[in-house]
Amino acid sequence: MPLDTALTTALGDAQEIEITSYRKDGTLRRWVPVWSVPVGDAVYLRSAFGIDGGWYKWASIKGIGRVRVGDLESDVALVLDTGEEVQQQVDDGFSSKYRNGGGALRTMITEPARSATLRLEPVG
C-alpha cells in the first residue's frame, strides 16, 4: 500500500529529508538527513553506511521510522527491498536525482548502501 499522495510527492521531490526512530520510552532519537528517491508509486531510502548505519540499526529494530520533509511529518514502515530489479531502479533514481552528488552519489549506489534499501509504507 503506498503512502499518502502529498507525503509521497514531498518525499520524492525533496533533495534531502530527515528520518528518526523511537527509543524504548517512546521519545524520538535525533533526526538524521537522508536522500530519498521515488520509484513508481513508492519512495525509497538507503543508509550510506549500510545495515551498520546508526539510524538504520535503530529503525530496523521495530521496522518503523519517522520521516520529516518541510511541514510534513509521519511515521512510516521501513520495508527492506533488495531485489535486483528494485536495486537497479533505485540506483537509476539516485543517479538522476543526485547527478551532481559526486562521491556521495557513488556511496549511495554501491555496497554497503545497496544492502540497506528501504521502501517506505504506511504504518499498520
PyMOL commands that set and color helices and strands:
alter all, ss='L'
color gray80, all
select helices_A, chain A and resi 5-13+50-52+54-62+84-97+102-108+113-116
alter helices_A, ss='H'
color red, helices_A
select strands_A, chain A and resi 17-20+32-34+36-39+42-46+64-69+72-80+117-121
alter strands_A, ss='S'
color yellow, strands_A
deselect
rebuild
show_as cartoon
